[in-house]
Amino acid sequence: MDIQHSTDETLDADVIIVGGGVTGCAMATALADGKRKILILEARTGHKPRFAGELLHPTGTQVLDDLGFLPTLRKHGGVDVDGFAVVKSPTIPVTRLPYGEIERQRPTGFAMEHRDLVNGMREWTEKQPGVRFLFNEKVEEVMRNAQGRVCGVRTAQKVLRANLVLGCDGRHSKIRPLLGLSEEARLLSFSVAMRFPDGAKHLPCPTFGHIFLGAWGPMLIYPIGGHNGSRDARGCFDVTRELSGGPKGASELIRREYAPHLPPPLAKALLESLDREPPQIAANEAIRTAKAVLPGAAIVGDAGGCAHPLTAAGMTVCFTDAQRIGKLLASAGNFSNAAQVDAALRRYEIERYRFVRVRELLADALYEVFRGAEPGTRAIREGIFRYWEGSKTARARSMALLSGANSNPGVFLREYLTVVGNSTTAVIAGETGPVRGESATMRERLDSFVGLGQKSWEKARMVLRDVRQELARASA
Ligand SMILES: Cc1cc2nc3c(=O)[nH]c(=O)nc-3n(C[C@H](O)[C@H](O)[C@H](O)COP(=O)(O)OP(=O)(O)OC[C@H]3O[C@@H](n4cnc5c(N)ncnc54)[C@H](O)[C@@H]3O)c2cc1C
């Protein structure tokens, strides 16, 4: 629908933010300067409980701190997290990857239950001057003026106009196709999630996020705090996309094929949780976009794409996106200068994809390695443990990539190839049999060598593709 260019008097807000989830809240707070009129349109009425992001790296946590969210979130039960711990099997010592080993970076991440996180973020955002929420307002159309510039949205009830529209409406964004921005989407697997009341004490390192290996897919278990000082934990189990039977089928699968790979106290907490309530199920998707802005509009956070949640990088991308736009538009007043706004949005697009591409590469590579479904990736899994156990510098480099402190694709490739080098040593030592602990046969070693070569070539090609695309974008 075309509408005429709006004058300031006809505007409903300076900026319309579509979606009042974690990204929408961070976005509004990052733009709130006391003078701007900021309208958040949220499709739902309340916050329907659903399982989504809870574990946040230091880079994302720092943004929440900068924007003033943390005291409110702590009040809602959020807790600090000190790093990651990877557990190959209950009988092998834990490999710890503390955030504190990364230089010049906040030493802690943060975690809390997703519903509490959204509620806490909304509570703080509503207090920001000039910010207004409208619930039960599902955006159905994007409005453009005679010049084709985005100038508002239409919901079922009303047409609303603004100088700028920001789509913060999640991975299944409606704004993305309405703006004509394309995506590549793949369903990877499902996450089956449950809560362990007061369960953090059963974790080998109670203030760390844990990745347990040994089952079909990795098992992520981390503290999420809780109310009245309780230290709950969340279990998030990666299962095949062929999962059938809904929550009951998922529950049986987890009991049978995942619980035996956990240390006994955690396995017990898991079984008790499954006895108490059915697990929640969420799809794990990889959604890749190549463009995030148009004149007068941008997509932000998951609307711009997402990766497998194993690396817990989703919200770090959401919050850095929001902070980046906030800074780039800091001097843009009420966004009435279209040329200034569009130049800032183009800069946002360049900077966001530089940050996002390494997160996507890493999520893809670590998921493959921790699943270890093929000889090459099984070999890399052995190599990565050797690498991390070898030195603090190695751990810090990996964690800098994981946590968002480093976004250099060259560093990712160098690290990957270093791990492949360690993996080759593991193959020579015969440590990469199909069942860990068993020696590999000659045939398996040969398959591992071939797989290592294939994986290295594949990752080098992916890095080259991304670097080429980002250079082209920057010089356009
Ligand atoms: C299983 C799973 C586990 C995850 N674990 C982690 C983790 O540990 N750490 C991490 O950092 N990330 C994790 N993530 C990713 C994280 O959940 C997302 O990055 C984050 O929730 C995205 O927030 P968002 O606000 O962009 O989107 P959403 O959370 O999807 O919110 C979008 C909002 O927009 C509203 N909306 C949608 N359409 C419209 C419309 N047309 N009009 C108006 N409003 C609309 C929705 O109602 C919703 O409130 C996980 C994701 C999954 C699926």
PDBQT file of the ligand as one rigid body, heavy atoms in Angstrom, charges set to zero:
ROOT
HETATM    1  C1  LIG A 501      16.083 -23.865  21.663  1.00  0.00    +0.000 C 
HETATM    2  C2  LIG A 501      16.790 -22.557  21.685  1.00  0.00    +0.000 A 
HETATM    3  C3  LIG A 501      17.753 -22.300  22.648  1.00  0.00    +0.000 A 
HETATM    4  C4  LIG A 501      18.428 -21.091  22.638  1.00  0.00    +0.000 A 
HETATM    5  N1  LIG A 501      19.391 -20.860  23.573  1.00  0.00    +0.000 NA
HETATM    6  C5  LIG A 501      20.086 -19.697  23.552  1.00  0.00    +0.000 A 
HETATM    7  C6  LIG A 501      21.050 -19.408  24.555  1.00  0.00    +0.000 A 
HETATM    8  O1  LIG A 501      21.272 -20.164  25.489  1.00  0.00    +0.000 OA
HETATM    9  N2  LIG A 501      21.718 -18.219  24.469  1.00  0.00    +0.000 N 
HETATM   10  C7  LIG A 501      21.461 -17.303  23.487  1.00  0.00    +0.000 A 
HETATM   11  O2  LIG A 501      22.106 -16.254  23.467  1.00  0.00    +0.000 OA
HETATM   12  N3  LIG A 501      20.508 -17.530  22.564  1.00  0.00    +0.000 NA
HETATM   13  C8  LIG A 501      19.817 -18.697  22.565  1.00  0.00    +0.000 A 
HETATM   14  N4  LIG A 501      18.827 -18.908  21.661  1.00  0.00    +0.000 N 
HETATM   15  C9  LIG A 501      18.507 -17.837  20.709  1.00  0.00    +0.000 C 
HETATM   16  C10 LIG A 501      17.612 -16.774  21.369  1.00  0.00    +0.000 C 
HETATM   17  O3  LIG A 501      16.459 -17.396  21.884  1.00  0.00    +0.000 OA
HETATM   18  C11 LIG A 501      17.235 -15.730  20.341  1.00  0.00    +0.000 C 
HETATM   19  O4  LIG A 501      18.419 -15.178  19.800  1.00  0.00    +0.000 OA
HETATM   20  C12 LIG A 501      16.383 -14.621  20.944  1.00  0.00    +0.000 C 
HETATM   21  O5  LIG A 501      15.282 -15.106  21.660  1.00  0.00    +0.000 OA
HETATM   22  C13 LIG A 501      15.865 -13.754  19.813  1.00  0.00    +0.000 C 
HETATM   23  O6  LIG A 501      15.140 -12.697  20.358  1.00  0.00    +0.000 OA
HETATM   24  P1  LIG A 501      14.237 -11.777  19.422  1.00  0.00    +0.000 P 
HETATM   25  O7  LIG A 501      13.648 -10.760  20.314  1.00  0.00    +0.000 OA
HETATM   26  O8  LIG A 501      15.046 -11.345  18.237  1.00  0.00    +0.000 OA
HETATM   27  O9  LIG A 501      13.139 -12.775  18.861  1.00  0.00    +0.000 OA
HETATM   28  P2  LIG A 501      11.961 -13.492  19.659  1.00  0.00    +0.000 P 
HETATM   29  O10 LIG A 501      12.440 -13.938  20.980  1.00  0.00    +0.000 OA
HETATM   30  O11 LIG A 501      11.406 -14.500  18.718  1.00  0.00    +0.000 OA
HETATM   31  O12 LIG A 501      10.900 -12.336  19.893  1.00  0.00    +0.000 OA
HETATM   32  C14 LIG A 501      10.187 -11.787  18.803  1.00  0.00    +0.000 C 
HETATM   33  C15 LIG A 501       8.981 -11.023  19.352  1.00  0.00    +0.000 C 
HETATM   34  O13 LIG A 501       8.298 -10.436  18.258  1.00  0.00    +0.000 OA
HETATM   35  C16 LIG A 501       6.908 -10.696  18.369  1.00  0.00    +0.000 C 
HETATM   36  N5  LIG A 501       6.355 -10.718  17.007  1.00  0.00    +0.000 N 
HETATM   37  C17 LIG A 501       6.538 -11.663  16.056  1.00  0.00    +0.000 A 
HETATM   38  N6  LIG A 501       5.894 -11.326  14.919  1.00  0.00    +0.000 NA
HETATM   39  C18 LIG A 501       5.308 -10.126  15.159  1.00  0.00    +0.000 A 
HETATM   40  C19 LIG A 501       4.499  -9.260  14.365  1.00  0.00    +0.000 A 
HETATM   41  N7  LIG A 501       4.182  -9.543  13.102  1.00  0.00    +0.000 N 
HETATM   42  N8  LIG A 501       4.044  -8.108  14.928  1.00  0.00    +0.000 NA
HETATM   43  C20 LIG A 501       4.362  -7.787  16.205  1.00  0.00    +0.000 A 
HETATM   44  N9  LIG A 501       5.118  -8.576  17.000  1.00  0.00    +0.000 NA
HETATM   45  C21 LIG A 501       5.592  -9.728  16.480  1.00  0.00    +0.000 A 
HETATM   46  C22 LIG A 501       6.821 -12.040  19.072  1.00  0.00    +0.000 C 
HETATM   47  O14 LIG A 501       5.569 -12.219  19.698  1.00  0.00    +0.000 OA
HETATM   48  C23 LIG A 501       7.974 -11.948  20.056  1.00  0.00    +0.000 C 
HETATM   49  O15 LIG A 501       7.600 -11.361  21.275  1.00  0.00    +0.000 OA
HETATM   50  C24 LIG A 501      18.127 -20.111  21.651  1.00  0.00    +0.000 A 
HETATM   51  C25 LIG A 501      17.147 -20.363  20.687  1.00  0.00    +0.000 A 
HETATM   52  C26 LIG A 501      16.482 -21.570  20.703  1.00  0.00    +0.000 A 
HETATM   53  C27 LIG A 501      15.430 -21.820  19.659  1.00  0.00    +0.000 C 
ENDROOT
TORSDOF 0
